[in-house]
Amino acid sequence: MDLTHKFLNIVLPIASIFLFIFILPLLSVYRLLRFCIRSLFPENLAGKVVLITGASAGIGEHLAYEYAKHGARLALVARREKVLGVVAEKAKELGSPDAIVIKADVSKLEDCKRFVDETINHFGKLDCLINNAGIGKVGLFEDQQCINDQTSVMDINFWGSVNATHFALPYLRKSKGRILVIGSVAGWFNTPKASKAAQQSFFETLRLELAPDIGVSIMNLGLVDTYLATNEFIYKTNLDGTPLLSVEGCAKTVVNSMRRGDESLTEPQWMRTVFLWVMLLRELMNVILRVLAKKRKCELENQKSHSTGSLQQHSDFKHD
């Protein structure tokens, strides 16, 4: 058995190089032809029922507007009911025949079942589930005072999408529908974003399980100009200087990709090059990321130390 592994360790890398030389050009031609054909004949979304989680703001809100422009009927889910109502009204003005508002928290199992049931009760079917709801929390594992600090992130970003998908599957299977996952390129890199990495791995596997009855599309997005992309978030994640994607342009790109039936999308596209660096130059990328992380950690510690010293001086002054 050991000899077999030794043989494969030598032969397979060499064989793979030759296969890539011949297969990649053919696959690239196939992808180009597929892109052209599906761009000329995209899916008609008029009358389709689309359920969007996290639809009160950011990407979810603007996805609702883009689907509305194509005549889709919408079920909008979020915790802020009043804000959802405003989004629903604007979606109707933009062309949606019907848009309902469902107040729910995706981190709660019973809420996931309820908003799927309410969608079916109102529209009678479901064509597309968009798992968009998510939160961002920045910080290293060792700096967390309690493991529960990360529980809420996993409950929303990971379990929220998993549970919603579980309850929607029977209806998506009937309609030959599609699941859209709004992910992040952070899932590719060695960054403190475990929820997105877990989400991506789960839905990549689920895609194989559900094919060909239900399509699964994963959209890996870069830094989008939403309320989550605060200066503090950008600073702590070492993303200073990274160009932001406009939320409107991002939503339009995602919907166009869905209409083509793409299984994956990376936006901005240049991030795919960075992914190759991570895969092929892992040692070098790890050194760079470690240096950046250490530098940022020192800066934060210095800021904290300076802040503590200022407070102590202020306290001593008051005492005098």
Salt bridges, closest charged atoms under 4 A:
GLU43 OE2 - LYS48 NZ 2.64
GLU66 OE2 - LYS69 NZ 3.20
GLU89 OE2 - LYS92 NZ 3.90
ASP98 OD2 - HIS122 NE2 2.62
ASP111 OD2 - ARG114 NH2 3.60
ASP117 OD2 - LYS113 NZ 2.83
GLU118 OE2 - ARG114 NH1 3.14
ASP127 OD2 - LYS125 NZ 3.32
GLU142 OE2 - LYS297 NZ 2.76
GLU204 OE1 - ARG207 NH1 2.76
ASP213 OD2 - ARG173 NH1 2.96
ASP213 OD1 - LYS176 NZ 3.06
GLU232 OE2 - LYS236 NZ 2.98
ASP240 OD1 - ARG296 NH1 3.14
ASP262 OD1 - ARG34 NH1 3.78
ASP262 OD2 - ARG260 NH2 2.81
GLU263 OE1 - ARG207 NE 3.87
GLU299 OE1 - ARG296 NE 2.88
